[in-house]
């Protein structure tokens, strides 16, 4: 197990950095919108306050463990990197961006669940695609394929 951790140190650190900086991309998406519905009584919450620990909990921990498990079972490197990159985008979309859209935009209007999901996908797509592609390129470089 120690060999796995040592050999995957750079890719895991890269994943950690992406999870730490993922909330900064959310700022680009939601900076023009009003205050968070959940923070009205206690003052406005910053996007980073709402997303930082969720990013580490929902993205880094599961994807870090999954990456180590896939490395342990010697799955194809391109398959591993593709799975991690795609899951990064989907988890960020459904666990972070959807929550932010619902709290900052949909809570102040009459969005249905389907409209909330579609608007979140449309709004989040540019930054998530950039993050996913960059993550895939850098993971490939760090794994020396």
N, C-alpha and C positions, 0 to 999 in steps of 0.2 A: 504494500500500500504506500509505503514511503517513496518508492521509486515512481509511482504514478503521480504523487503530489509534486515531487521534484521536477519531473519531466513536463508537467502541465502547469507549472508555476506562472509562466508568462501568459498563456491563454486565460487562466483563471483571473489573474490580475487585470488583464485587458477587459474581461467581462465585468469585473468589479468596477473599473473606471467607467465603462459604458452605463452601468446601473447608477453610479453616482451622478453622472452628468445627464442622464435621461430626463430628470425633472427640469433642467435648463432648457431643453427643447420644448417642454410643455409650456414654459413661460412664453415662448414665441407664439404658441397657439392661442393662449388664453389671456394675454396681457391686456387686450382691448376690452375685455368683458368685465362685467360688474363684479361686485363682491360675492364671496362664497356664501351660499345659503346657510351652511352649517356654522358659519362664524359671525353672523349678523350681531348677535348679542354681545360677543366678546371682542369686537373689532374685526377688521378684515384679516383673513389668513392669507399669507403668501402661498403661491403655487408650490414653492419648494417645501414649505411646512407640511402641505397636504400630501406630497408625493415622495419625499426622500426615503422615509422608512418603508413605505409600501414598495418602492422600487427595489430596495435591498431584500425585503422579505419575499415578495412575489416573483421577482425576476432573478436576482443573483443567486439566492440559495437553491431554488429548484434547478436552474440551468447549470450552476456550478456542479451540483451533485450529478445531474444527468450527463454533463460533459465528462466527468471522471468515470462514471459507469460505462459510458460508451467507449472511452479510451481503454478501460480495463478489459472489455470484451473485444478489443481490437477491431472495431467497426471501421469501415472505410473512412478515411480522413475527410473526403469531400462530402460524404453523407453526414458525418458528425457536424461539420461546420455549417452545412446547409440547415440541418435540423435546429441547431442552436440559434442561428440567425433568424430563421422563420419564427421559432417559438418566442424569441425576444420581441419581435414585432407584435405578435398576437397577444402575448401577455401584457405588454405595455398598452396596447389598444384596449383590451377588455378589463384590465384591473386598474389602470391608472387614467388613461385618457377618457374613457367612458364615465368614470366616476367624476372627473373634473368637469366634463361637459354637463353632466346631469346636475352637478352642484352649482356651477357658475352660470349656466345658460338655460338649461331646460327647467330648472326649478323656478325661474322667474317667468315662465311662459306655459303654454299648453301643448307641449310636445307629447306625442304618443311614444311608446317604447321603441317602435320601429323607426320613427322619425329621429329619435335620440341616437339610436345606433347608426343610422345612415349618415346623419350630420357629423357624428364623431368620426366615422370612417373617412368621409370627405375632408374634414378639417385636419385629421391626423395623418393622412396618407403621405403628403410630401416629406414631413420630417421623419416619419417612421421608415419610409423607404430609404432615405439617406442613411439613417442609423443602421438599418439591416444590411445594406450594401457595404457600408464602411466596416461594420463588424465582420462581415464575411471576408472582405479583403485583408483586414488586419489579422484575423485568426489564421487565415491561410498563410500569411507571411510568417507569423510567429510559430506555426507548426512546420514550417519549412517544407512545403509540398513541392 
